[in-house]
Amino acid sequence: MTDATRQDFRFFHRLRVRWAEVDMQKIVFNAHYLMYFDTAMADYWRALALPYDTTMQALEGDIYVKKATVEFHASARVDDQLDVALKCSRIGTSSMVFTGAIFRGDDHLISCELIYVFADPATQTSRPVPIALCDILTGYEAWEPMARVELGTWQALGAAARKVRTEVFLEEQRIPVEMEWDEADDTAVHALARNRLGLPVATGRLLQHAPGVGRIGRMAVNRVLRGSNLGRDVLRALMQAAADRGDREVLLHAQRNAEGFYARLGFLPRGEPFEEAGIVHIEMVHALPPGYQALVGTA
């Protein structure tokens, strides 16, 4: 792909060249470009809303590199900001071919072709690429959404939402079990994001805090998939549900390490920080003007 342009790709992973990655010529040591593509590949799976380990278990296989080819057009230097682009360009019986390119701005520096084989993890013998994975890869490259957010009751969505919340709040954050589950789940509006394998990957809930005021809580996203817009889409779906029932405002208690995430979506801090379940939070609010329409959709 010697004439690649940015328009050839949907997926980009951004990185900055570090001092440790350049050689005595003050340019990126050639072997690091493969590391860049491998790092981008992990982010590509996030873009598919597929946590890698869980996905491979569900598909009863794993993916192994068969061949990697790199072509050099120009060099990157320390502190350059690079965009590593990837796309699945062909799917065979048991193989998947990915085409890659590294850009500095619009300048095409590096080309790459990566050939992966889907195989039995016990024997490492090749197996047909599952139809479900083929559909996800071709759908992504066709700019289709990779996750779907649905709203519903605890009775309808609770089993799946419970799985995400258990992983995030009980196992990862070690919140006491008696503080996680409450009767409010029974009356809340729940949002659940599923990927295209049907696996639950993010959730949240909406309560009626006061007349005209909704309260969003229990926002949880699969740890591996954070930063892939799933939390944004769950939040916007709940905000739309609040607006549709006539709420004029929504509030939430944001963990301080997530304050920036909510701020980027228009939430404003109110009051002083406080501790909740052993974690420092701050209340944040967002007005819902008449006719509010959330932009829901996972890129």
JONORFEN-V458928 format. One record per residue. N is the residue number from 1. SS is DSSP state (H for helix, E for strand, L for the rest). NEAR is the number of other ideal C-beta (glycine too) atoms within 8 Angstrom. D_FIRST is the distance of its C-alpha to the first C-alpha in Angstrom with 1 decimal. Layout:
N|SS|NEAR|D_FIRST ; N|SS|NEAR|D_FIRST
This chain:
1|L|9|0.0 ; 2|L|6|3.8 ; 3|L|5|5.6 ; 4|L|11|5.5 ; 5|L|7|9.3 ; 6|H|9|11.9 ; 7|H|4|13.0 ; 8|H|9|10.2 ; 9|L|11|12.0 ; 10|L|6|15.7 ; 11|E|12|15.9 ; 12|E|8|16.1 ; 13|E|12|18.1 ; 14|E|8|19.7 ; 15|E|9|21.1 ; 16|E|8|22.8 ; 17|L|12|22.5 ; 18|L|6|25.9 ; 19|H|5|28.0 ; 20|H|4|28.0 ; 21|H|9|24.2 ; 22|E|12|24.3 ; 23|L|7|25.5 ; 24|L|3|28.1 ; 25|L|5|25.8 ; 26|L|7|25.6 ; 27|E|9|21.9 ; 28|E|12|20.3 ; 29|L|8|21.0 ; 30|L|7|17.8 ; 31|H|6|19.0 ; 32|H|9|19.2 ; 33|H|13|15.5 ; 34|H|10|15.8 ; 35|H|8|18.9 ; 36|H|12|17.2 ; 37|H|16|14.8 ; 38|H|8|18.0 ; 39|H|11|20.0 ; 40|H|14|17.6 ; 41|H|11|17.8 ; 42|H|9|21.6 ; 43|H|10|21.4 ; 44|H|11|19.2 ; 45|H|11|22.3 ; 46|H|12|24.5 ; 47|H|11|22.6 ; 48|L|12|23.5 ; 49|L|14|27.1 ; 50|L|11|27.1 ; 51|L|11|29.1 ; 52|H|9|27.5 ; 53|H|7|30.7 ; 54|H|9|32.6 ; 55|H|12|29.8 ; 56|H|11|29.5 ; 57|H|7|33.3 ; 58|H|8|33.4 ; 59|H|11|30.9 ; 60|L|4|32.7 ; 61|L|11|29.8 ; 62|E|8|27.1 ; 63|E|9|23.5 ; 64|E|8|22.6 ; 65|E|7|19.4 ; 66|E|7|19.0 ; 67|E|7|16.0 ; 68|E|10|13.8 ; 69|E|7|11.1 ; 70|E|11|10.2 ; 71|E|9|8.6 ; 72|E|9|10.7 ; 73|L|8|10.5 ; 74|L|7|13.8 ; 75|L|7|16.4 ; 76|L|12|17.9 ; 77|E|10|21.7 ; 78|L|9|24.5 ; 79|L|6|25.2 ; 80|L|9|21.8 ; 81|E|8|21.0 ; 82|E|14|17.5 ; 83|E|11|15.8 ; 84|E|15|13.8 ; 85|E|16|11.9 ; 86|E|14|11.7 ; 87|E|12|11.9 ; 88|E|12|13.4 ; 89|E|6|11.4 ; 90|E|6|14.0 ; 91|E|10|17.6 ; 92|L|8|19.5 ; 93|L|5|23.2 ; 94|L|10|23.0 ; 95|E|13|19.3 ; 96|E|14|16.7 ; 97|E|13|13.0 ; 98|E|13|11.3 ; 99|E|12|7.8 ; 100|E|15|8.2 ; 101|E|14|7.9 ; 102|E|16|11.0 ; 103|E|12|12.6 ; 104|E|10|15.9 ; 105|L|4|17.2 ; 106|L|6|14.7 ; 107|E|7|13.4 ; 108|E|13|9.8 ; 109|E|12|11.0 ; 110|E|13|9.0 ; 111|E|13|6.0 ; 112|E|15|7.7 ; 113|E|12|8.6 ; 114|E|13|12.3 ; 115|E|12|14.6 ; 116|E|12|18.0 ; 117|E|11|21.2 ; 118|E|16|24.0 ; 119|E|14|27.2 ; 120|L|10|30.9 ; 121|L|8|31.4 ; 122|L|4|34.7 ; 123|L|6|33.6 ; 124|L|7|29.8 ; 125|L|6|29.7 ; 126|E|8|27.1 ; 127|L|9|28.1 ; 128|L|6|26.8 ; 129|L|13|24.6 ; 130|L|9|27.3 ; 131|H|6|27.3 ; 132|H|9|27.9 ; 133|H|10|24.7 ; 134|H|10|22.7 ; 135|H|9|24.4 ; 136|H|13|23.6 ; 137|H|12|19.9 ; 138|H|10|19.6 ; 139|H|10|22.1 ; 140|H|14|20.3 ; 141|H|9|17.1 ; 142|L|6|19.6 ; 143|L|5|21.0 ; 144|L|6|24.2 ; 145|L|7|26.5 ; 146|L|12|26.5 ; 147|E|14|30.2 ; 148|E|6|33.5 ; 149|E|13|36.5 ; 150|E|8|39.9 ; 151|E|9|43.3 ; 152|E|8|46.4 ; 153|L|8|49.4 ; 154|H|10|49.8 ; 155|H|5|51.2 ; 156|H|7|48.0 ; 157|H|13|45.3 ; 158|H|11|47.3 ; 159|H|6|46.3 ; 160|H|11|42.6 ; 161|H|15|43.2 ; 162|H|8|45.5 ; 163|H|9|42.8 ; 164|H|16|40.5 ; 165|H|13|43.5 ; 166|H|9|44.8 ; 167|H|11|41.6 ; 168|H|13|41.3 ; 169|H|11|44.9 ; 170|H|12|46.9 ; 171|H|8|44.6 ; 172|H|8|42.3 ; 173|L|8|44.8 ; 174|L|5|47.9 ; 175|L|11|49.8 ; 176|L|6|53.1 ; 177|H|7|53.0 ; 178|H|5|56.1 ; 179|H|6|54.4 ; 180|H|10|51.3 ; 181|L|5|53.0 ; 182|L|5|55.5 ; 183|H|5|57.2 ; 184|H|8|55.1 ; 185|H|11|52.3 ; 186|H|6|54.7 ; 187|L|6|54.9 ; 188|L|10|51.5 ; 189|E|10|48.6 ; 190|E|17|45.7 ; 191|E|15|42.0 ; 192|E|15|39.7 ; 193|E|16|35.9 ; 194|E|12|34.5 ; 195|E|12|30.9 ; 196|L|12|29.8 ; 197|L|10|31.4 ; 198|L|5|34.6 ; 199|L|10|34.9 ; 200|E|11|36.7 ; 201|E|14|34.7 ; 202|E|17|36.7 ; 203|E|17|40.1 ; 204|E|14|42.8 ; 205|E|15|46.2 ; 206|E|14|48.3 ; 207|E|11|52.0 ; 208|E|7|54.7 ; 209|E|7|55.7 ; 210|E|5|58.2 ; 211|L|4|58.9 ; 212|L|7|55.9 ; 213|E|12|54.0 ; 214|E|17|51.4 ; 215|E|11|50.4 ; 216|E|15|47.0 ; 217|E|9|46.8 ; 218|E|9|45.5 ; 219|E|12|41.9 ; 220|E|11|39.9 ; 221|E|13|36.2 ; 222|L|12|34.8 ; 223|H|8|34.3 ; 224|H|8|30.8 ; 225|H|13|29.7 ; 226|L|9|31.2 ; 227|L|5|29.2 ; 228|L|9|27.4 ; 229|L|8|29.8 ; 230|H|16|32.0 ; 231|H|11|35.0 ; 232|H|9|34.5 ; 233|H|15|34.6 ; 234|H|17|37.6 ; 235|H|13|39.4 ; 236|H|12|38.8 ; 237|H|13|40.0 ; 238|H|17|43.2 ; 239|H|15|43.7 ; 240|H|12|43.4 ; 241|H|13|45.9 ; 242|H|13|48.2 ; 243|H|12|48.0 ; 244|H|6|48.6 ; 245|L|7|51.9 ; 246|L|6|53.0 ; 247|L|11|52.3 ; 248|L|7|52.2 ; 249|E|11|50.6 ; 250|E|15|48.8 ; 251|E|14|49.2 ; 252|E|12|47.8 ; 253|E|10|48.4 ; 254|E|13|45.2 ; 255|E|9|44.8 ; 256|H|9|44.4 ; 257|H|4|41.0 ; 258|H|9|39.8 ; 259|H|12|41.6 ; 260|H|6|38.5 ; 261|H|10|36.7 ; 262|H|12|39.7 ; 263|H|11|40.1 ; 264|H|6|36.6 ; 265|L|10|37.7 ; 266|L|6|40.9 ; 267|L|11|43.5 ; 268|E|8|46.1 ; 269|E|9|48.1 ; 270|E|8|51.8 ; 271|E|6|54.5 ; 272|E|4|54.3 ; 273|E|7|52.2 ; 274|E|9|54.0 ; 275|E|7|53.6 ; 276|E|7|53.0 ; 277|L|6|52.7 ; 278|L|5|52.5 ; 279|E|9|49.4 ; 280|E|8|49.6 ; 281|E|12|48.8 ; 282|E|14|49.2 ; 283|E|12|50.1 ; 284|E|15|47.6 ; 285|E|10|48.2 ; 286|E|12|46.4 ; 287|E|6|48.3 ; 288|L|12|47.8 ; 289|L|5|48.9 ; 290|L|3|50.2 ; 291|L|4|47.4 ; 292|L|9|44.9 ; 293|L|6|41.6 ; 294|L|9|39.1 ; 295|L|5|35.4 ; 296|L|8|34.6 ; 297|L|6|31.2 ; 298|L|12|28.7 ; 299|L|5|25.2
